[in-house]
Amino acid sequence: MPLTASRGVGRVLPTIAPNILNTGERSSDQGALHFAPYVTMKEWPFDMSMIPYGRQNISEQDIESVVEVLRSDFLTQGPKVPEFEKAVATYCGAAYAVAANSATSALHIACAALGVGVGDRVWTSPITFVASANCALYCGATVDFVDIDARTYNMSVGCLSEKLKEASKAGVLPKVVIPVHLAGQSCEMAAIAELSKQYGFRIIEDASHAIGGTYAGKKIGGCQYSDITVFSFHPVKVVTTGEGGMALTNDPDLGKRMARLRSHGITRYPAEMTHAPDGPWYYQQIELGFNYRITDLQAALGVSQMRRIDEFVERRHIIARRYDQLLEGSDYIVPWQHPETYSGQHLYIVRVPRRLGAARHQMVFENLRSGGVGVNLHYIPVYRQPYYEAMGFKRDDFPNSESYYDEAISLPMFPDLTEDQQTEVVRLLKAPTGYQTLF
């Protein structure tokens, strides 16, 4: 049976505990012992009939594109990587693009290229995946958070402005600010860029959710209001390379440096070397870099997926509009879209108002899960993670983030979600939970 998108290959599954997979091989990405090569779908210890919150769409053309690379001379560091970089840069209107093996890696080299180091400060949103903050720690900097806007769930411009005023007085301004385009909706980048001019910080857009979206009529990723923009190509994102990320910029020096940092800090360009090459074989490591390269296999998938990006985004918007209609008049708070943005629509986040009862949020979440819907929560505020709690962050400093965490649920959002599945999600969402008053 040929592999098709409708079969839903690559569902997002729960983390596998070490005691489940234990035959003596060491997993490269979890550190757990595993027998993955010997597991059949019948033996897989999770319910594959659940409606996941996200899933990639893989076409026959996608598959053939990868197979073509497998039959070629290059599996990595070949022609498909620059082709993929050019496809994304052209689509977004950026001058340079550097593909990496994950968005985390891309965020890291973005910080490093901007000179983030020991003694520097980097600010980001607390409602994000931990990578948006970790990338600064990798460079030796300290991290702080700016509370979110109550409607967009992105970094609040008002909170950022106030925090910058206080930081300026105390002499502790950030070197870099990383706004996060949660769910695919752009932050208010023009206002953030104006603040950057006033206070002298650089900007990295964490647009991991947002490829295909626009801000002020222009594609996210064009870096009109930032130094660097980063995308993710994880399977649940708008387009996928399996795992992968990319950093885009309009600055040639940043582009060159990120490309060098991606590959061990090594250059083969004579103009960047300390002396003339010893011969045509010669290369130099001129700074400490990393092995963050993406493969031609992944890039080939990315090139193929980019041909359908607008189709993917439009399909996601159709699903979002139907959610809006199905939830109209309900107790739930549906996403608000800023009039200057067109979202990449990675996620559809509803909120269970706390006025319905403190326990209602968890009841609704568990009811959906038990009913076969793989809902999620994006995200646990980063400052709540034990590693960050030890740094002394206070939850009371981020009231909007705390309120969001108490109420948010991410509903299934992916191009192949059917109307029947969506109707079932909403039915379970509206179903009575807990003890009901009958009089």
Residue, then its C-alpha position, 0 to 999 in steps of 0.5 A: m500500500p503506497l504512503t499517502a497523506s490520508r494515512g496520517v504518517g507521523r502522528v505526534l505521540p506522547t514522550i516514550a518512557p525509558n522502561i517502555l523501550n528497553t532492548g539495549e540500543r541508545s536513543s540519540d534524541q532521548g537518551a532512553l534505551h529502545f527497540a524502535p527498529y523492532v516495534t510494529m504498529k500493532e505493538w505500539p503502546f499508544d492509541m493511534s485512532m486519536i485525532p492529533y492536535g497536529r499532523q503533517n501532510i505528505s504527498e506522493q510528490d513529497i515522497e518522490s522528491v526524497v527518493e530522488v535524493l536517495r538515488s543521487d550522489f548527495l545525501t547531505q551538503g548537496p544542491k538541495v539545501p541551497e535550493f530550499e534556502k532560496a525557495v524560502a528566502t524568495y517566498c518571504g522576500a529576504a536576502y539570505a537564508v541559512a537552513a539548520n537541523s532545527a529551529t532551536s539550532a537556528l535560534h542559537i546561531a542567530c543569537a551567536a551571530l548577533g554577538v550574544g555572550v556572557g553578561d548580555r541580557v535577552w528578553t522573550s515571551p514566557i508563552t513559548f517553547v523553552a528553546s526561545a529562551n534556551c538559545a540565549l543561555y547557550c551563549g552565556a547570556t541571562v534571560d528575562f521575560v515580557d508578559i503577553d498581550a491579553r488578546t493576541y497572546n504575543m509579547s505585549v508592546g505595552c509591557l515591553s515599553e514599561k520594562l525597557k524604561e525600568a531597565s534603562k534606569a537600572g542600566v540593565l537593557p537587553k542586547v536582544v529581544i526575541p518576540v514569538h509569533l504564537a500560533g502563527q500570528s505576528c507580534e506588533m513588529a513595527a512598534i517593537a522595532e521603534l522601541s529597538k531604535q530607542y533602546g538599542f537592542r537587536i531583534i530576532e523574530d521567533a516565527s517558528h509557527a508563522i511561515g506563510g503568514t503576513y504582517a502589514g501586508k508583507k510576508i513574515g520572514g522578510c525581516q522588515y522589522s528585525d535582524i533575523t527571523v527563524f522558522s521551524f519545520h517540525p512535522v506539526k508546523v505549516v511545512t515540514t522537513g521532518e526536523g529542521g529550521m531556518a534563519l533569514t536575514n537581510d544582512p550579508d554579514l549575519g548571513k555569512r556568520m550564521a552559515r559558518l556557525r552552522s558548520h563548525g565555524i569553518t570557512r572555505y572562502p579565502a577572503e575569510m582566512t588568516h592567510a592564503p590557502d595551502g591548496p584547493w583542499y584547504y579550509q580554516q576553523i576561524e571560530l567555534g561553531f556547531n554541527y547544525r547542518i540539515t541534510d539534502l533529504q530534509a531539504a528536498l522534502g522542504v522544497s516540495q512542501m514549499r510548493r503547497i505552502d499557500e494551500f496549507v495556510e488557506r486550508r488552516h484558515i478554513i478550519a479556523r473559520r469553521y471553529d469560530q462558527l461552531l463555537e459562536g455563542s459558547d462559553y469559550i474564548v476563540p482566537w482574536q486576530h490583529p487586523e494587521t496580521y494574516s496568521g500562518q495558523h499553526l494553532y487554534i487556541v481556545r480559552v476556558p474562562r476561569r469564571l466557569g470554575a477553577a477546575r473546568h479547564q482541566m475537566v474539559f482538557e481531560n474530557l477531550r483526551s478521554g474522548g479521543v482528541g489529542v488536545n495540547l496546551h501551548y505553552i507552560p510559561v517558561y518561568r514555571q519550568p524547574y530550571y527557570e524557577a531556580m533563577g528566581f522568577k515570580r509568577d505574579d510578575f506575569p499576570n496575563s501569562e498566568s491567566y492564559y496558562d489557566e485557560a488555554i487549550s490547543l484544538p486539532m489544527f492540520p490540513d487533513l482534519t475533516e469536518d466530521q472530526q472537527t464536529e466531534v472535537v467541538r461536541l466534546l468541547k461543549a459536552p457537560t463536565g464534572y457535576q452538573t446542577l439539575f435544577 
